Amino acid sequence: MRVAVTGRLGQIAQSLAERGPPSNIEVLTLARPAIDLTRPSDLIDVLGALRPHAVVSAAAYTAVDLAESDPELAYRTNADGAGALARAAARLQVPIVHLSTDYVFDGTLDRPYCEEDAPRPINVYGSSKLRGEQLVAAANSNHVILRTAWVYSPFGKNFARTMLSLAGSHEEISVVSDQRGAPTSALDIADGIFKVVSNLIARPQDDAIRGVFHMTGGGETNWAEFATAIFAASAANNGRFSQVRPIASSDYPTQARRSVNSRLDNTKLARFHGIRLPHWRDSMPETIARILAQDRRNYER
Ligand SMILES: NC(=O)c1ccc[n+]([C@@H]2O[C@H](COP(=O)([O-])OP(=O)(O)OC[C@H]3O[C@@H](n4cnc5c(N)ncnc54)[C@H](OP(=O)(O)O)[C@@H]3O)[C@@H](O)[C@H]2O)c1
């Protein structure tokens, strides 16, 4: 199986590139300048030349705060670009798996969000991703939209890496404790995406496995508790750690509003695709160990 993936340097794209080959899946990652979501006319030629069996749409404008001051670029990338990619996949007659976010919701519900709950984004990033979902669905009926949240990995920028780098210079770190969600390993997401792609290819007539699905790590927590667990895993690896001081979101103002409830209900994914990601506490130590090992190698250079 050959899968084309947008966003070569992204967390999920790099995880797909790592996890594919051991399962005999060829992963062709694409990056700018070869493909640029803001230059949609090139997409069909570049994708067509690769002859993929499926396309994974993992590139996006992910700077949640910056998007507030550059909504035009966020929409061109996350909405128009995603729609154009889905159109290109449709012309090649292959399925598209498109990554989306819990930020399509406003976070006011007091339970994990289901796919049927009404989206109501509270920031530009969330609005641009919601529009992207709509354009992807309209362009290619052979689609799965996977909403995930709180993604971390051994690659690129993410909360786990930020915490570990701050630990080097701060005895105590203030972290918000009133936003809830499930940390999700990009490596686990990659494994889940391959199962979704296999299902789409094996069951071309099955409408129940197409549409919107939620995919986050098992369990739930808040950012302060997640940071505490990261430092415990780091300490267990002889790595850096800090004390965590829980604070309220109101004490940590950001450009973009954040949802207080990022929890997603994963029942539909388990029921129709047979996928349940591991509990976040089980997946997290591997990534922390890898980040620490990378840092040690960089330090020794
Ligand atoms: N990270 C999270 O917590 C999270 C949560 C929920 C959903 N998601 C979704 O999951 C997907 C993957 O997230 P991620 O964390 O892997 O993202 P990421 O690490 O921020 O990577 C995004 C990638 O997209 C590329 N990109 C940005 N604009 C582009 C354009 N115009 N054309 C081509 N490539 C472009 C970036 O390239 P450069 O490196 O060149 O900038 C980067 O490699 C995204 O759809 C995101 O919305 C992420």
The ligand as an ORCA input file, in Angstrom:
! r2SCAN-3c Opt
* xyz 0 1
  N      -0.874     19.485     17.205
  C      -2.051     19.298     17.801
  O      -2.181     19.330     19.039
  C      -3.284     19.022     16.957
  C      -4.515     18.882     17.609
  C      -5.653     18.619     16.841
  C      -5.551     18.498     15.481
  N      -4.357     18.655     14.861
  C      -4.326     18.558     13.400
  O      -3.485     17.485     13.027
  C      -2.811     17.807     11.802
  C      -1.324     17.611     11.976
  O      -0.881     18.335     13.108
  P       0.657     18.350     13.513
  O       0.715     18.625     14.969
  O       1.349     17.168     12.924
  O       1.104     19.664     12.735
  P       2.517     20.374     12.706
  O       3.539     19.564     13.421
  O       2.309     21.793     13.096
  O       2.874     20.297     11.165
  C       2.098     20.949     10.207
  C       2.840     20.855      8.888
  O       2.052     21.519      7.899
  C       2.938     22.166      7.027
  N       2.291     23.275      6.333
  C       1.821     24.432      6.856
  N       1.324     25.217      5.885
  C       1.501     24.523      4.706
  C       1.205     24.811      3.354
  N       0.652     25.972      2.966
  N       1.516     23.884      2.425
  C       2.108     22.712      2.777
  N       2.427     22.394      4.046
  C       2.127     23.307      5.001
  C       4.052     22.669      7.920
  O       5.177     22.905      7.132
  P       6.412     23.796      7.633
  O       7.172     22.873      8.545
  O       7.114     24.115      6.381
  O       5.806     24.987      8.334
  C       4.214     21.507      8.896
  O       5.182     20.584      8.430
  C      -3.251     19.218     11.425
  O      -4.325     19.132     10.537
  C      -3.754     19.799     12.736
  O      -4.735     20.779     12.507
  C      -3.210     18.903     15.574
*
